[in-house]
Amino acid sequence: MNGLKETGLLSNRELWLVGISLYWGEGSKQHEHSPSTGIVFSNSDPTMLKIFLRWLTLMNIRKDELKFELYIHQDRRRETKFFKKWWESTLRVEEITSIYFKKGKRHTNRHAVGDLYHGLVRIKVKNSTSLNRKVHGWIHGISVNNGGSSNGRTAPFEGVYEGPTPSPPANVC
């Protein structure tokens, strides 16, 4: 596989940037009306969740600072124990503490169906408002330094950053 060779192992800086980008796409958004939002990341892709957990470790977040929630479509409710154990084993976490059921539509375009479906996991980091603010600052930095805009709407990436290569904050490596 060329992709495996081409990416290689990520440095801490690369993992830092990947984690920020994952959060940018899949994390909770901080708005002016809710400036005290903590880190919340939701996804159904186990590999993405594992990389995000690695990023949280890089951010010096301990496992006891994490809360895991499971969201399952109501029509799969009878499989709750299986999904809970599957996620705990897959993510190597001790316990998913909360389970929520989503009302489903009879006709759906979901791709993760049958054996591919395991629900969605939400990772919450306790007392993480300041980290969330930092992450949003880093997102802003990525956007502006790479040809985006400062108004929150990213323009096409036309610019080339020619400044020094920044490193993640000292406390994350």
C-alpha positions as CSV (number, residue, x, y, z in Angstrom):
1,M,0.0,0.0,0.0
2,N,1.6,3.3,-1.1
3,G,-0.6,5.3,1.3
4,L,1.0,3.5,4.2
5,K,4.5,4.3,3.0
6,E,3.7,7.9,1.9
7,T,2.2,8.9,5.3
8,G,4.6,7.0,7.6
9,L,4.4,7.6,11.4
10,L,3.2,11.1,12.4
11,S,5.3,13.4,14.4
12,N,3.7,15.1,17.4
13,R,3.3,18.3,15.3
14,E,1.5,16.4,12.6
15,L,-0.7,14.6,15.0
16,W,-1.5,17.9,16.7
17,L,-2.6,19.4,13.3
18,V,-4.6,16.2,12.4
19,G,-6.4,16.4,15.7
20,I,-7.2,20.1,15.2
21,S,-8.5,19.3,11.8
22,L,-10.6,16.4,13.0
23,Y,-12.1,18.6,15.7
24,W,-12.7,21.4,13.1
25,G,-14.9,18.9,11.1
26,E,-16.4,16.7,13.8
27,G,-16.1,18.6,17.1
28,S,-18.6,20.8,18.9
29,K,-18.6,24.4,17.7
30,Q,-18.2,27.3,20.1
31,H,-20.5,30.2,19.4
32,E,-20.8,33.7,20.8
33,H,-23.9,32.7,22.7
34,S,-22.1,29.6,24.2
35,P,-18.5,30.6,24.9
36,S,-18.1,28.1,27.7
37,T,-18.5,24.9,25.6
38,G,-16.1,22.1,26.4
39,I,-14.5,19.6,24.0
40,V,-17.1,17.3,22.5
41,F,-16.3,15.0,19.6
42,S,-18.8,12.7,17.9
43,N,-18.3,10.1,15.2
44,S,-19.1,6.5,14.2
45,D,-15.7,5.7,12.6
46,P,-13.7,3.8,15.1
47,T,-10.4,4.7,13.5
48,M,-11.1,8.4,13.6
49,L,-12.2,8.1,17.2
50,K,-8.9,6.3,18.1
51,I,-6.8,9.0,16.4
52,F,-8.8,11.6,18.3
53,L,-8.1,9.8,21.5
54,R,-4.4,9.7,20.7
55,W,-4.6,13.5,20.1
56,L,-6.2,14.0,23.5
57,T,-3.3,12.1,25.0
58,L,-1.0,14.5,23.2
59,M,-3.0,17.3,24.8
60,N,-2.3,15.8,28.2
61,I,-5.9,14.7,28.8
62,R,-6.1,11.7,31.1
63,K,-8.6,8.9,30.6
64,D,-10.4,9.8,33.9
65,E,-11.2,13.2,32.3
66,L,-13.2,11.6,29.5
67,K,-16.8,10.7,29.3
68,F,-18.1,8.3,26.6
69,E,-21.7,8.3,25.4
70,L,-23.3,6.0,22.9
71,Y,-26.0,6.9,20.5
72,I,-28.0,4.1,18.9
73,H,-31.0,4.2,16.5
74,Q,-34.1,3.2,18.4
75,D,-34.8,0.3,16.0
76,R,-31.5,-1.3,17.1
77,R,-32.3,-0.9,20.8
78,R,-32.2,-4.7,21.5
79,E,-28.5,-4.7,20.5
80,T,-27.5,-2.1,23.1
81,K,-25.3,-4.5,25.1
82,F,-23.5,-5.7,22.0
83,F,-22.8,-2.2,20.8
84,K,-21.7,-1.0,24.2
85,K,-19.2,-3.9,24.6
86,W,-18.0,-3.5,21.0
87,W,-17.2,0.1,21.4
88,E,-15.6,-0.4,24.9
89,S,-13.4,-3.1,23.4
90,T,-12.6,-1.3,20.1
91,L,-11.7,2.0,21.8
92,R,-10.1,0.2,24.9
93,V,-12.2,2.3,27.3
94,E,-13.5,1.0,30.6
95,E,-17.1,2.2,30.4
96,I,-19.5,4.0,28.2
97,T,-21.5,5.8,30.8
98,S,-24.6,7.0,28.9
99,I,-26.7,5.5,26.1
100,Y,-29.1,7.5,24.1
101,F,-31.6,6.3,21.5
102,K,-32.4,8.2,18.3
103,K,-35.7,7.9,16.6
104,G,-35.1,6.6,13.1
105,K,-36.8,7.2,9.8
106,R,-38.2,4.2,8.1
107,H,-36.7,5.2,4.8
108,T,-33.1,6.2,5.2
109,N,-30.0,6.7,3.2
110,R,-27.6,5.5,5.9
111,H,-24.6,3.6,4.6
112,A,-23.6,2.0,8.0
113,V,-26.4,-0.6,8.2
114,G,-26.5,-4.2,9.1
115,D,-23.2,-5.5,10.4
116,L,-21.5,-2.1,9.7
117,Y,-23.7,-0.3,12.2
118,H,-22.5,0.1,15.7
119,G,-24.0,3.5,16.7
120,L,-22.2,6.7,17.3
121,V,-19.8,7.6,20.1
122,R,-19.5,11.0,21.7
123,I,-16.4,11.8,23.6
124,K,-16.7,14.6,26.2
125,V,-13.7,16.1,28.0
126,K,-14.5,17.3,31.5
127,N,-13.5,20.9,32.4
128,S,-12.2,21.6,28.9
129,T,-13.6,25.0,28.1
130,S,-10.1,26.6,27.9
131,L,-8.8,23.8,25.7
132,N,-11.8,24.3,23.4
133,R,-11.0,28.0,23.1
134,K,-7.3,27.1,22.3
135,V,-8.5,24.7,19.6
136,H,-10.7,27.3,18.0
137,G,-7.7,29.7,18.1
138,W,-5.6,27.0,16.3
139,I,-8.3,26.5,13.7
140,H,-8.4,30.2,13.1
141,G,-4.6,30.2,12.7
142,I,-4.7,27.3,10.2
143,S,-7.4,29.1,8.2
144,V,-5.8,32.5,8.1
145,N,-2.2,31.3,7.7
146,N,-3.1,29.2,4.7
147,G,-5.2,31.5,2.6
148,G,-8.5,31.4,4.4
149,S,-10.3,34.3,5.9
150,S,-10.6,35.6,9.4
151,N,-14.4,35.9,9.4
152,G,-15.0,32.2,10.0
153,R,-15.8,31.3,6.4
154,T,-12.8,29.6,4.8
155,A,-11.9,30.9,1.3
156,P,-10.2,28.7,-1.2
157,F,-6.6,28.0,-0.1
158,E,-4.7,30.2,-2.5
159,G,-2.0,31.6,-0.2
160,V,1.2,30.0,0.7
161,Y,2.5,30.4,4.2
162,E,6.2,31.2,4.1
163,G,6.9,32.0,7.7
164,P,8.6,29.7,10.3
165,T,7.2,26.3,10.9
166,P,5.3,26.6,14.2
167,S,5.3,23.8,16.7
168,P,2.6,22.6,19.0
169,P,2.6,24.4,22.4
170,A,5.4,23.1,24.6
171,N,3.0,21.5,27.0
172,V,1.5,19.1,24.4
173,C,4.7,17.3,23.4
